[in-house]
Structure formats: structure tokens, C-alpha cells
Amino acid sequence: MRECIRCNIEMVEDLDVKVEGGAYGVKVTQQGIFKENLGKLKCAVCPECGYTETYVQDTSKIKKLVLNNK
Ligand SMILES: [Zn+2]
């Protein structure tokens, strides 16, 4: 459960971030051109103030990065 950092109420999660005019999502990668897709960007919106927070739902690839950097 995500809480709005301003209102402290439950945010609506699992919403998609898309480029307007297309069905494309936004992905997270390491810097560089041909880097692996690390996860699809999701967002949560506070129903009260509209504050929007982005996050990656499946963090398994991000966790691997952390391990590889140790
Ligand atoms: Zn809020």
C-alpha cells in the first residue's frame, strides 16, 4: 500500500505511465543505448491532491544490479 506523502491517505496504485498519443509505456534502463529493460514504470496517484509517484513493480532486475555492484 502506498500513502501520499502529503495527505497520508491511500493512493490508487498500478496505473500505467504512457506517452500521450501512443500505447507506449516508459521503461527503466541503465544508462546507454542498448541496455536491458529493467522494468516497466508504473504510477500511483493520490485521489485527493493528484500527487503522482512512479515505481517499478517487479524489482528483481534492480535487485540483481545491486548484487552485481557489490
Ligand atoms: Zn495527496
PDB file of the backbone (N, CA, C, O) and the ligand in Angstrom, with CONECT records:
HET     ZN  A 101       1
ATOM      1  N   MET A   1       0.853  -1.190   0.000  1.00  0.00           N
ATOM      2  CA  MET A   1       0.000   0.000   0.000  1.00  0.00           C
ATOM      3  C   MET A   1       0.895   1.249   0.000  1.00  0.00           C
ATOM      4  O   MET A   1       1.843   1.352   0.778  1.00  0.00           O
ATOM      5  N   ARG A   2       0.567   2.192  -0.892  1.00  0.00           N
ATOM      6  CA  ARG A   2       1.322   3.436  -0.948  1.00  0.00           C
ATOM      7  C   ARG A   2       0.467   4.550  -0.378  1.00  0.00           C
ATOM      8  O   ARG A   2      -0.722   4.674  -0.674  1.00  0.00           O
ATOM      9  N   GLU A   3       1.122   5.366   0.461  1.00  0.00           N
ATOM     10  CA  GLU A   3       0.436   6.510   1.045  1.00  0.00           C
ATOM     11  C   GLU A   3       0.974   7.785   0.441  1.00  0.00           C
ATOM     12  O   GLU A   3       2.172   7.908   0.185  1.00  0.00           O
ATOM     13  N   CYS A   4       0.089   8.730   0.215  1.00  0.00           N
ATOM     14  CA  CYS A   4       0.522  10.032  -0.295  1.00  0.00           C
ATOM     15  C   CYS A   4       1.390  10.697   0.770  1.00  0.00           C
ATOM     16  O   CYS A   4       1.011  10.765   1.939  1.00  0.00           O
ATOM     17  N   ILE A   5       2.577  11.194   0.344  1.00  0.00           N
ATOM     18  CA  ILE A   5       3.477  11.815   1.315  1.00  0.00           C
ATOM     19  C   ILE A   5       2.926  13.148   1.821  1.00  0.00           C
ATOM     20  O   ILE A   5       3.400  13.678   2.825  1.00  0.00           O
ATOM     21  N   ARG A   6       1.926  13.688   1.124  1.00  0.00           N
ATOM     22  CA  ARG A   6       1.340  14.961   1.552  1.00  0.00           C
ATOM     23  C   ARG A   6       0.095  14.750   2.402  1.00  0.00           C
ATOM     24  O   ARG A   6      -0.048  15.362   3.460  1.00  0.00           O
ATOM     25  N   CYS A   7      -0.808  13.883   1.939  1.00  0.00           N
ATOM     26  CA  CYS A   7      -2.106  13.727   2.595  1.00  0.00           C
ATOM     27  C   CYS A   7      -2.165  12.534   3.543  1.00  0.00           C
ATOM     28  O   CYS A   7      -3.085  12.427   4.354  1.00  0.00           O
ATOM     29  N   ASN A   8      -1.180  11.634   3.441  1.00  0.00           N
ATOM     30  CA  ASN A   8      -1.189  10.413   4.246  1.00  0.00           C
ATOM     31  C   ASN A   8      -2.437   9.567   4.043  1.00  0.00           C
ATOM     32  O   ASN A   8      -2.919   8.939   4.985  1.00  0.00           O
ATOM     33  N   ILE A   9      -2.966   9.545   2.823  1.00  0.00           N
ATOM     34  CA  ILE A   9      -4.079   8.654   2.536  1.00  0.00           C
ATOM     35  C   ILE A   9      -3.648   7.669   1.452  1.00  0.00           C
ATOM     36  O   ILE A   9      -2.642   7.881   0.775  1.00  0.00           O
ATOM     37  N   GLU A  10      -4.409   6.602   1.293  1.00  0.00           N
ATOM     38  CA  GLU A  10      -4.050   5.547   0.356  1.00  0.00           C
ATOM     39  C   GLU A  10      -4.130   6.041  -1.087  1.00  0.00           C
ATOM     40  O   GLU A  10      -5.106   6.672  -1.492  1.00  0.00           O
ATOM     41  N   MET A  11      -3.068   5.734  -1.859  1.00  0.00           N
ATOM     42  CA  MET A  11      -3.019   6.143  -3.255  1.00  0.00           C
ATOM     43  C   MET A  11      -3.592   5.037  -4.136  1.00  0.00           C
ATOM     44  O   MET A  11      -3.619   3.874  -3.733  1.00  0.00           O
ATOM     45  N   VAL A  12      -4.049   5.393  -5.335  1.00  0.00           N
ATOM     46  CA  VAL A  12      -4.523   4.410  -6.310  1.00  0.00           C
ATOM     47  C   VAL A  12      -3.291   3.920  -7.065  1.00  0.00           C
ATOM     48  O   VAL A  12      -2.626   4.703  -7.743  1.00  0.00           O
ATOM     49  N   GLU A  13      -2.983   2.625  -6.950  1.00  0.00           N
ATOM     50  CA  GLU A  13      -1.747   2.073  -7.495  1.00  0.00           C
ATOM     51  C   GLU A  13      -1.966   1.349  -8.809  1.00  0.00           C
ATOM     52  O   GLU A  13      -3.092   1.223  -9.291  1.00  0.00           O
ATOM     53  N   ASP A  14      -0.869   0.877  -9.377  1.00  0.00           N
ATOM     54  CA  ASP A  14      -0.876   0.014 -10.564  1.00  0.00           C
ATOM     55  C   ASP A  14      -1.445   0.710 -11.792  1.00  0.00           C
ATOM     56  O   ASP A  14      -2.020   0.055 -12.661  1.00  0.00           O
ATOM     57  N   LEU A  15      -1.297   2.006 -11.876  1.00  0.00           N
ATOM     58  CA  LEU A  15      -1.722   2.731 -13.067  1.00  0.00           C
ATOM     59  C   LEU A  15      -0.543   2.772 -14.035  1.00  0.00           C
ATOM     60  O   LEU A  15       0.612   2.747 -13.611  1.00  0.00           O
ATOM     61  N   ASP A  16      -0.828   2.834 -15.317  1.00  0.00           N
ATOM     62  CA  ASP A  16       0.231   2.841 -16.322  1.00  0.00           C
ATOM     63  C   ASP A  16       0.683   4.251 -16.648  1.00  0.00           C
ATOM     64  O   ASP A  16      -0.110   5.192 -16.643  1.00  0.00           O
ATOM     65  N   VAL A  17       1.973   4.383 -16.933  1.00  0.00           N
ATOM     66  CA  VAL A  17       2.521   5.639 -17.442  1.00  0.00           C
ATOM     67  C   VAL A  17       2.696   5.458 -18.932  1.00  0.00           C
ATOM     68  O   VAL A  17       3.424   4.560 -19.356  1.00  0.00           O
ATOM     69  N   LYS A  18       2.049   6.283 -19.742  1.00  0.00           N
ATOM     70  CA  LYS A  18       2.153   6.137 -21.187  1.00  0.00           C
ATOM     71  C   LYS A  18       2.443   7.468 -21.852  1.00  0.00           C
ATOM     72  O   LYS A  18       2.136   8.536 -21.322  1.00  0.00           O
ATOM     73  N   VAL A  19       3.039   7.372 -23.021  1.00  0.00           N
ATOM     74  CA  VAL A  19       3.271   8.563 -23.808  1.00  0.00           C
ATOM     75  C   VAL A  19       1.956   8.929 -24.477  1.00  0.00           C
ATOM     76  O   VAL A  19       1.321   8.086 -25.110  1.00  0.00           O
ATOM     77  N   GLU A  20       1.551  10.174 -24.338  1.00  0.00           N
ATOM     78  CA  GLU A  20       0.287  10.585 -24.923  1.00  0.00           C
ATOM     79  C   GLU A  20       0.337  10.456 -26.441  1.00  0.00           C
ATOM     80  O   GLU A  20       1.324  10.845 -27.065  1.00  0.00           O
ATOM     81  N   GLY A  21      -0.732   9.906 -27.045  1.00  0.00           N
ATOM     82  CA  GLY A  21      -0.765   9.734 -28.483  1.00  0.00           C
ATOM     83  C   GLY A  21      -0.307   8.358 -28.913  1.00  0.00           C
ATOM     84  O   GLY A  21      -0.340   8.038 -30.101  1.00  0.00           O
ATOM     85  N   GLY A  22       0.116   7.546 -27.977  1.00  0.00           N
ATOM     86  CA  GLY A  22       0.579   6.203 -28.313  1.00  0.00           C
ATOM     87  C   GLY A  22       0.295   5.253 -27.184  1.00  0.00           C
ATOM     88  O   GLY A  22      -0.081   5.673 -26.090  1.00  0.00           O
ATOM     89  N   ALA A  23       0.472   3.967 -27.439  1.00  0.00           N
ATOM     90  CA  ALA A  23       0.234   2.973 -26.405  1.00  0.00           C
ATOM     91  C   ALA A  23       1.539   2.589 -25.733  1.00  0.00           C
ATOM     92  O   ALA A  23       1.598   1.593 -25.013  1.00  0.00           O
ATOM     93  N   TYR A  24       2.585   3.372 -25.961  1.00  0.00           N
ATOM     94  CA  TYR A  24       3.893   3.051 -25.424  1.00  0.00           C
ATOM     95  C   TYR A  24       3.942   3.308 -23.935  1.00  0.00           C
ATOM     96  O   TYR A  24       3.387   4.288 -23.438  1.00  0.00           O
ATOM     97  N   GLY A  25       4.608   2.422 -23.236  1.00  0.00           N
ATOM     98  CA  GLY A  25       4.874   2.666 -21.838  1.00  0.00           C
ATOM     99  C   GLY A  25       6.229   3.325 -21.701  1.00  0.00           C
ATOM    100  O   GLY A  25       6.845   3.688 -22.702  1.00  0.00           O
ATOM    101  N   VAL A  26       6.693   3.483 -20.501  1.00  0.00           N
ATOM    102  CA  VAL A  26       8.015   4.020 -20.245  1.00  0.00           C
ATOM    103  C   VAL A  26       8.774   2.978 -19.454  1.00  0.00           C
ATOM    104  O   VAL A  26       8.274   2.456 -18.457  1.00  0.00           O
ATOM    105  N   LYS A  27      10.003   2.668 -19.905  1.00  0.00           N
ATOM    106  CA  LYS A  27      10.766   1.646 -19.211  1.00  0.00           C
ATOM    107  C   LYS A  27      11.962   2.251 -18.496  1.00  0.00           C
ATOM    108  O   LYS A  27      12.365   3.381 -18.771  1.00  0.00           O
ATOM    109  N   VAL A  28      12.511   1.495 -17.593  1.00  0.00           N
ATOM    110  CA  VAL A  28      13.690   1.922 -16.845  1.00  0.00           C
ATOM    111  C   VAL A  28      14.872   1.088 -17.313  1.00  0.00           C
ATOM    112  O   VAL A  28      14.791  -0.140 -17.335  1.00  0.00           O
ATOM    113  N   THR A  29      15.971   1.738 -17.687  1.00  0.00           N
ATOM    114  CA  THR A  29      17.173   1.018 -18.082  1.00  0.00           C
ATOM    115  C   THR A  29      18.385   1.671 -17.419  1.00  0.00           C
ATOM    116  O   THR A  29      18.296   2.751 -16.835  1.00  0.00           O
ATOM    117  N   GLN A  30      19.513   0.982 -17.530  1.00  0.00           N
ATOM    118  CA  GLN A  30      20.754   1.619 -17.121  1.00  0.00           C
ATOM    119  C   GLN A  30      21.112   2.637 -18.199  1.00  0.00           C
ATOM    120  O   GLN A  30      20.517   2.624 -19.276  1.00  0.00           O
ATOM    121  N   GLN A  31      22.067   3.512 -17.929  1.00  0.00           N
ATOM    122  CA  GLN A  31      22.466   4.489 -18.935  1.00  0.00           C
ATOM    123  C   GLN A  31      23.095   3.779 -20.118  1.00  0.00           C
ATOM    124  O   GLN A  31      23.789   2.776 -19.947  1.00  0.00           O
ATOM    125  N   GLY A  32      22.857   4.293 -21.318  1.00  0.00           N
ATOM    126  CA  GLY A  32      23.378   3.659 -22.519  1.00  0.00           C
ATOM    127  C   GLY A  32      22.240   3.344 -23.465  1.00  0.00           C
ATOM    128  O   GLY A  32      21.073   3.408 -23.079  1.00  0.00           O
ATOM    129  N   ILE A  33      22.566   3.006 -24.694  1.00  0.00           N
ATOM    130  CA  ILE A  33      21.534   2.835 -25.716  1.00  0.00           C
ATOM    131  C   ILE A  33      20.895   1.440 -25.703  1.00  0.00           C
ATOM    132  O   ILE A  33      19.670   1.324 -25.699  1.00  0.00           O
ATOM    133  N   PHE A  34      21.705   0.394 -25.695  1.00  0.00           N
ATOM    134  CA  PHE A  34      21.157  -0.967 -25.798  1.00  0.00           C
ATOM    135  C   PHE A  34      21.153  -1.684 -24.459  1.00  0.00           C
ATOM    136  O   PHE A  34      21.577  -2.836 -24.357  1.00  0.00           O
ATOM    137  N   LYS A  35      20.681  -1.007 -23.454  1.00  0.00           N
ATOM    138  CA  LYS A  35      20.651  -1.622 -22.133  1.00  0.00           C
ATOM    139  C   LYS A  35      19.344  -2.379 -21.919  1.00  0.00           C
ATOM    140  O   LYS A  35      18.304  -2.034 -22.480  1.00  0.00           O
ATOM    141  N   GLU A  36      19.427  -3.413 -21.096  1.00  0.00           N
ATOM    142  CA  GLU A  36      18.271  -4.268 -20.815  1.00  0.00           C
ATOM    143  C   GLU A  36      17.139  -3.484 -20.149  1.00  0.00           C
ATOM    144  O   GLU A  36      17.368  -2.577 -19.349  1.00  0.00           O
ATOM    145  N   ASN A  37      15.927  -3.860 -20.501  1.00  0.00           N
ATOM    146  CA  ASN A  37      14.755  -3.289 -19.845  1.00  0.00           C
ATOM    147  C   ASN A  37      14.708  -3.785 -18.404  1.00  0.00           C
ATOM    148  O   ASN A  37      14.583  -4.986 -18.161  1.00  0.00           O
ATOM    149  N   LEU A  38      14.804  -2.885 -17.472  1.00  0.00           N
ATOM    150  CA  LEU A  38      14.853  -3.277 -16.058  1.00  0.00           C
ATOM    151  C   LEU A  38      13.469  -3.320 -15.424  1.00  0.00           C
ATOM    152  O   LEU A  38      13.305  -3.822 -14.312  1.00  0.00           O
ATOM    153  N   GLY A  39      12.496  -2.806 -16.118  1.00  0.00           N
ATOM    154  CA  GLY A  39      11.156  -2.840 -15.564  1.00  0.00           C
ATOM    155  C   GLY A  39      10.293  -1.749 -16.162  1.00  0.00           C
ATOM    156  O   GLY A  39      10.784  -0.717 -16.620  1.00  0.00           O
ATOM    157  N   LYS A  40       9.004  -2.003 -16.146  1.00  0.00           N
ATOM    158  CA  LYS A  40       8.063  -1.035 -16.676  1.00  0.00           C
ATOM    159  C   LYS A  40       7.674  -0.064 -15.572  1.00  0.00           C
ATOM    160  O   LYS A  40       7.428  -0.451 -14.430  1.00  0.00           O
ATOM    161  N   LEU A  41       7.627   1.193 -15.943  1.00  0.00           N
ATOM    162  CA  LEU A  41       7.290   2.211 -14.963  1.00  0.00           C
ATOM    163  C   LEU A  41       5.786   2.218 -14.700  1.00  0.00           C
ATOM    164  O   LEU A  41       4.981   2.344 -15.623  1.00  0.00           O
ATOM    165  N   LYS A  42       5.427   2.080 -13.438  1.00  0.00           N
ATOM    166  CA  LYS A  42       4.037   2.174 -13.018  1.00  0.00           C
ATOM    167  C   LYS A  42       3.894   3.446 -12.212  1.00  0.00           C
ATOM    168  O   LYS A  42       4.891   4.044 -11.808  1.00  0.00           O
ATOM    169  N   CYS A  43       2.657   3.868 -11.973  1.00  0.00           N
ATOM    170  CA  CYS A  43       2.499   5.024 -11.112  1.00  0.00           C
ATOM    171  C   CYS A  43       1.317   4.850 -10.175  1.00  0.00           C
ATOM    172  O   CYS A  43       0.404   4.060 -10.418  1.00  0.00           O
ATOM    173  N   ALA A  44       1.368   5.609  -9.109  1.00  0.00           N
ATOM    174  CA  ALA A  44       0.285   5.655  -8.137  1.00  0.00           C
ATOM    175  C   ALA A  44      -0.109   7.118  -7.997  1.00  0.00           C
ATOM    176  O   ALA A  44       0.748   8.000  -7.940  1.00  0.00           O
ATOM    177  N   VAL A  45      -1.426   7.368  -7.941  1.00  0.00           N
ATOM    178  CA  VAL A  45      -1.904   8.740  -7.853  1.00  0.00           C
ATOM    179  C   VAL A  45      -2.742   8.925  -6.600  1.00  0.00           C
ATOM    180  O   VAL A  45      -3.610   8.108  -6.294  1.00  0.00           O
ATOM    181  N   CYS A  46      -2.475  10.006  -5.878  1.00  0.00           N
ATOM    182  CA  CYS A  46      -3.286  10.336  -4.699  1.00  0.00           C
ATOM    183  C   CYS A  46      -4.624  10.866  -5.184  1.00  0.00           C
ATOM    184  O   CYS A  46      -4.660  11.824  -5.956  1.00  0.00           O
ATOM    185  N   PRO A  47      -5.747  10.255  -4.740  1.00  0.00           N
ATOM    186  CA  PRO A  47      -7.062  10.700  -5.207  1.00  0.00           C
ATOM    187  C   PRO A  47      -7.430  12.076  -4.658  1.00  0.00           C
ATOM    188  O   PRO A  47      -8.362  12.712  -5.150  1.00  0.00           O
ATOM    189  N   GLU A  48      -6.711  12.530  -3.653  1.00  0.00           N
ATOM    190  CA  GLU A  48      -7.043  13.816  -3.018  1.00  0.00           C
ATOM    191  C   GLU A  48      -6.344  14.988  -3.701  1.00  0.00           C
ATOM    192  O   GLU A  48      -6.991  15.951  -4.112  1.00  0.00           O
ATOM    193  N   CYS A  49      -5.012  14.900  -3.822  1.00  0.00           N
ATOM    194  CA  CYS A  49      -4.265  16.058  -4.330  1.00  0.00           C
ATOM    195  C   CYS A  49      -3.655  15.808  -5.707  1.00  0.00           C
ATOM    196  O   CYS A  49      -3.147  16.736  -6.336  1.00  0.00           O
ATOM    197  N   GLY A  50      -3.701  14.563  -6.180  1.00  0.00           N
ATOM    198  CA  GLY A  50      -3.177  14.277  -7.508  1.00  0.00           C
ATOM    199  C   GLY A  50      -1.687  14.017  -7.544  1.00  0.00           C
ATOM    200  O   GLY A  50      -1.119  13.799  -8.614  1.00  0.00           O
ATOM    201  N   TYR A  51      -1.045  14.036  -6.383  1.00  0.00           N
ATOM    202  CA  TYR A  51       0.387  13.744  -6.338  1.00  0.00           C
ATOM    203  C   TYR A  51       0.631  12.376  -6.970  1.00  0.00           C
ATOM    204  O   TYR A  51      -0.023  11.396  -6.612  1.00  0.00           O
ATOM    205  N   THR A  52       1.570  12.313  -7.908  1.00  0.00           N
ATOM    206  CA  THR A  52       1.842  11.079  -8.633  1.00  0.00           C
ATOM    207  C   THR A  52       3.244  10.582  -8.336  1.00  0.00           C
ATOM    208  O   THR A  52       4.221  11.329  -8.397  1.00  0.00           O
ATOM    209  N   GLU A  53       3.314   9.304  -8.016  1.00  0.00           N
ATOM    210  CA  GLU A  53       4.577   8.671  -7.673  1.00  0.00           C
ATOM    211  C   GLU A  53       4.813   7.559  -8.683  1.00  0.00           C
ATOM    212  O   GLU A  53       3.907   6.774  -8.964  1.00  0.00           O
ATOM    213  N   THR A  54       6.024   7.482  -9.232  1.00  0.00           N
ATOM    214  CA  THR A  54       6.314   6.392 -10.150  1.00  0.00           C
ATOM    215  C   THR A  54       7.139   5.335  -9.439  1.00  0.00           C
ATOM    216  O   THR A  54       7.898   5.633  -8.516  1.00  0.00           O
ATOM    217  N   TYR A  55       6.977   4.078  -9.889  1.00  0.00           N
ATOM    218  CA  TYR A  55       7.711   2.984  -9.273  1.00  0.00           C
ATOM    219  C   TYR A  55       7.775   1.830 -10.265  1.00  0.00           C
ATOM    220  O   TYR A  55       7.012   1.774 -11.230  1.00  0.00           O
ATOM    221  N   VAL A  56       8.700   0.913 -10.007  1.00  0.00           N
ATOM    222  CA  VAL A  56       8.821  -0.296 -10.808  1.00  0.00           C
ATOM    223  C   VAL A  56       8.239  -1.435  -9.978  1.00  0.00           C
ATOM    224  O   VAL A  56       8.647  -1.660  -8.839  1.00  0.00           O
ATOM    225  N   GLN A  57       7.276  -2.153 -10.567  1.00  0.00           N
ATOM    226  CA  GLN A  57       6.563  -3.170  -9.797  1.00  0.00           C
ATOM    227  C   GLN A  57       7.445  -4.392  -9.507  1.00  0.00           C
ATOM    228  O   GLN A  57       7.526  -4.855  -8.369  1.00  0.00           O
ATOM    229  N   ASP A  58       8.095  -4.897 -10.539  1.00  0.00           N
ATOM    230  CA  ASP A  58       8.948  -6.069 -10.368  1.00  0.00           C
ATOM    231  C   ASP A  58      10.390  -5.596 -10.206  1.00  0.00           C
ATOM    232  O   ASP A  58      11.017  -5.183 -11.181  1.00  0.00           O
ATOM    233  N   THR A  59      10.914  -5.652  -9.001  1.00  0.00           N
ATOM    234  CA  THR A  59      12.239  -5.097  -8.727  1.00  0.00           C
ATOM    235  C   THR A  59      13.344  -6.155  -8.787  1.00  0.00           C
ATOM    236  O   THR A  59      14.473  -5.904  -8.367  1.00  0.00           O
ATOM    237  N   SER A  60      13.006  -7.365  -9.325  1.00  0.00           N
ATOM    238  CA  SER A  60      14.004  -8.435  -9.313  1.00  0.00           C
ATOM    239  C   SER A  60      15.261  -8.058 -10.099  1.00  0.00           C
ATOM    240  O   SER A  60      16.373  -8.379  -9.680  1.00  0.00           O
ATOM    241  N   LYS A  61      15.092  -7.381 -11.232  1.00  0.00           N
ATOM    242  CA  LYS A  61      16.262  -6.997 -12.026  1.00  0.00           C
ATOM    243  C   LYS A  61      17.059  -5.887 -11.345  1.00  0.00           C
ATOM    244  O   LYS A  61      18.284  -5.836 -11.456  1.00  0.00           O
ATOM    245  N   ILE A  62      16.383  -5.034 -10.665  1.00  0.00           N
ATOM    246  CA  ILE A  62      17.052  -3.961  -9.919  1.00  0.00           C
ATOM    247  C   ILE A  62      17.865  -4.570  -8.777  1.00  0.00           C
ATOM    248  O   ILE A  62      18.984  -4.139  -8.496  1.00  0.00           O
ATOM    249  N   LYS A  63      17.282  -5.580  -8.124  1.00  0.00           N
ATOM    250  CA  LYS A  63      17.991  -6.254  -7.022  1.00  0.00           C
ATOM    251  C   LYS A  63      19.266  -6.905  -7.524  1.00  0.00           C
ATOM    252  O   LYS A  63      20.291  -6.889  -6.843  1.00  0.00           O
ATOM    253  N   LYS A  64      19.196  -7.491  -8.749  1.00  0.00           N
ATOM    254  CA  LYS A  64      20.389  -8.114  -9.325  1.00  0.00           C
ATOM    255  C   LYS A  64      21.483  -7.078  -9.554  1.00  0.00           C
ATOM    256  O   LYS A  64      22.663  -7.355  -9.340  1.00  0.00           O
ATOM    257  N   LEU A  65      21.089  -5.890  -9.986  1.00  0.00           N
ATOM    258  CA  LEU A  65      22.065  -4.810 -10.196  1.00  0.00           C
ATOM    259  C   LEU A  65      22.801  -4.487  -8.905  1.00  0.00           C
ATOM    260  O   LEU A  65      24.015  -4.288  -8.893  1.00  0.00           O
ATOM    261  N   VAL A  66      22.043  -4.442  -7.827  1.00  0.00           N
ATOM    262  CA  VAL A  66      22.631  -4.126  -6.523  1.00  0.00           C
ATOM    263  C   VAL A  66      23.656  -5.193  -6.154  1.00  0.00           C
ATOM    264  O   VAL A  66      24.742  -4.881  -5.667  1.00  0.00           O
ATOM    265  N   LEU A  67      23.295  -6.468  -6.393  1.00  0.00           N
ATOM    266  CA  LEU A  67      24.212  -7.565  -6.062  1.00  0.00           C
ATOM    267  C   LEU A  67      25.469  -7.498  -6.929  1.00  0.00           C
ATOM    268  O   LEU A  67      26.578  -7.710  -6.439  1.00  0.00           O
ATOM    269  N   ASN A  68      25.289  -7.199  -8.238  1.00  0.00           N
ATOM    270  CA  ASN A  68      26.433  -7.146  -9.150  1.00  0.00           C
ATOM    271  C   ASN A  68      27.382  -5.998  -8.842  1.00  0.00           C
ATOM    272  O   ASN A  68      28.563  -6.053  -9.186  1.00  0.00           O
ATOM    273  N   ASN A  69      26.870  -4.963  -8.198  1.00  0.00           N
ATOM    274  CA  ASN A  69      27.709  -3.807  -7.901  1.00  0.00           C
ATOM    275  C   ASN A  69      28.469  -3.949  -6.597  1.00  0.00           C
ATOM    276  O   ASN A  69      29.239  -3.064  -6.223  1.00  0.00           O
ATOM    277  N   LYS A  70      28.256  -5.060  -5.899  1.00  0.00           N
ATOM    278  CA  LYS A  70      28.943  -5.236  -4.613  1.00  0.00           C
ATOM    279  C   LYS A  70      30.322  -5.849  -4.810  1.00  0.00           C
ATOM    280  O   LYS A  70      31.044  -6.070  -3.839  1.00  0.00           O
TER     281      LYS A  70
HETATM  282 ZN    ZN A 101      -2.264  13.615  -1.615  1.00  0.00          ZN2+
END
